[in-house]
């Protein structure tokens, strides 16, 4: 994706209209709107002028949903029967489907077909194209991406190495694969590509586990849902069932047979070993977690031990989460794993793990100890424990919001059980029973986090049922913006308007021989000898897909000494010094090979 | 201190320390949970407990019981409010700060608050190991590993055979970088009966850190076969748990009773749960087993059949139905159900039974 000078400044556009059909309320703690007006412009929620005598703190995120034409509202098709799939989706994707250099948006929808998921084909998923003026236009109909299944999530990847992004949709019901024709339209090639993934798929991620140059696909499968089962909570209230009420299932690994010339996949779950342990998979990341140069798979399982499938370099995987301390929390308890992100939170050049969980559990932060020894649960030590106990976390991302050189953390929340509603929920009954605020944590530079509220009130003040979360630089201004998707509510797009505490660099790592982003590569920038590591990945968070470019906040460093890339096949290459505050592209074969 | 509550003036002693550190003054209104969506028997139990408080606003027992009824039905906000009142009214009764700490932790309270409450409970009842175990757990969760280790040790001092405290100490020591000593305590945990998934998972981790990958693999395999349980002998929490009366409580209690071999008591609990879960195939299956074990095969068969109507794929229900039918001399019918069990699961033990009956699976 070539860099471009931002031509629009979305944050200064006045927006006064609330999202359609949505009750916008301000919570008491955020009264006065806390700077939802920024730089003379207001967000969607600017109908309350606030306390004129108090200067509102600057908002680090400014909602631009309506202003840029995003009008998606998720529909569960709920009938009151409390079918579990209603509250597990939806996901969202930020990707450049038309290769015009900016990020477009794909949003997943439910339908009215539960429990059978085939009765009615509307509503559908929707694709929004970003135009040069920064506005998003619904191009679903002409794109062919209006999947009508009961949608859960989305994975993006170039399956045929033709330089454009293809789309895999996970459903409660059969999944679908859409091939990008390169002209802004997609073809459903599910059948011809040999995709046969029924059941209930959730998060999925593309990665090249066998180093053959073609992106394979890992698909988490949740449970064998029985719509006839009725569940109750501890107080005897009808409620959504939990995963333990249903038989667990195994995940699916699809091998890309791309070398044969035509897109096609083979289900290799059995022979690769990932079918050997059933569980209730929800979140997945595909990264090299033991630093042996081969991409592994980490799965956040709901109420079952998490799985760390170590790549055995022969097409098979071995489950080692238990031995490596990443299956349970510090107390040896299985938690309700939902979303997951792998990132270097403490700048020690190793990818740590952060997994979101259910209410009355903490989210869990596993620190990578390196040398393949495993992980320590450092949730409490890093300040992430108590603040998450009240909430049910789903989507999550690591991003350096204010460009100071460390990764901060955002968590999308929303319950799966209908307990007493929080006051001032932003949605109407009965969905208010599930609504919760999102959380934002600031890294203090040592890998310790502090929950912040007021500066992120626009992102975290609304009390909704958020699931998907994707990040990317929507406006090409060098910082990361956030897209969230809500259950039975609008998707929301937030522009990063945080105070800039440093310089930045965005690195796109590509392999020209493959004509695509080097998914699975690891990019290290060296500044005054200090390394900063980011992964080239789209697949993390929950049911979602993000911008794969590596984004670095650099603090006061004004020059990068060199960039080193470890490509997905383990080869290392070094690229020369670069100025900062820019987008750079590093292309395989154009740097200096490293031993 | 004089407090006006529901129009009644009462005099209560409030622990100065707690009040001074409490973020908000006590709200003496009697909590009024929204029972509109609850099962009738839960709503009734809450109503009775609430009425008891309203009748005796100065009774710590009444507040404590109402708190416990809210607590067990996961109404933690109301429970915390009630326990606070009980504690204020009876500042020398260790149960109230203990139970308050328990629910506050579930609400995500700061570890300083829960530790202070557990500490208070320990001062009032210094011989009660669960206080130290739970405060150690809370400290672990917040990453205060040194303090957690010391609290687990205190629990072990009070009860050297408290297996779950050895497990916790082992887990803390792994996190503190001492896998060797951790293994010593994890082995103690196993020795004293804590043979669950968590203890073997911790062992696997400790062996991995020590580079003994074979033993790590072995412990890992054991862990995968076992679930994790918290076997903490805690009469205070047991008393709270016993107040649970929802179908979910009865369901869980029935399963526990079955595991303990008390099938007659389990039947009572299953039947309560059945009122709310008439279409739960596993409930009918387990109720059938309970009837069978108490010598009532006709009733057992009835419930096995209901289970299979709801979910014909339950191989075990087919097998158990076969056993029941055999007991009544209906061998041909039994064979049919053994065969169905084998059709669903070719490795099912029904294969052996068919062999014993001289019949082949189809």
Interface residues (C-beta under 8 A of the other chain):
Chain A: X226 X228 X229 X230 X232 X233 X234 X235 X236 X237 X238 X277 X305 X320 X322 X323 X324 X325 X327 X328 X330 X331 X332 X333 X334 X360 X362 X373 X374 X376 X377 X378 X379 X380 X381 X382 X385 X386 X387 X388 X389 X390 X418 X419 X420
Chain B: X34 X37 X38 X39 X41 X42 X72 X73 X74 X75 X77 X105 X106 X107 X108 X109 X110 X111 X137 X140 X141 X142 X143 X144 X145 X167 X168 X171 X174 X175 X197 X198 X199 X201 X202 X204 X205 X207 X208 X209 X213 X216 X217 X220 X223 X224 X228 X244 X245 X246 X247 X248 X249 X276 X277 X279 X280 X310 X311
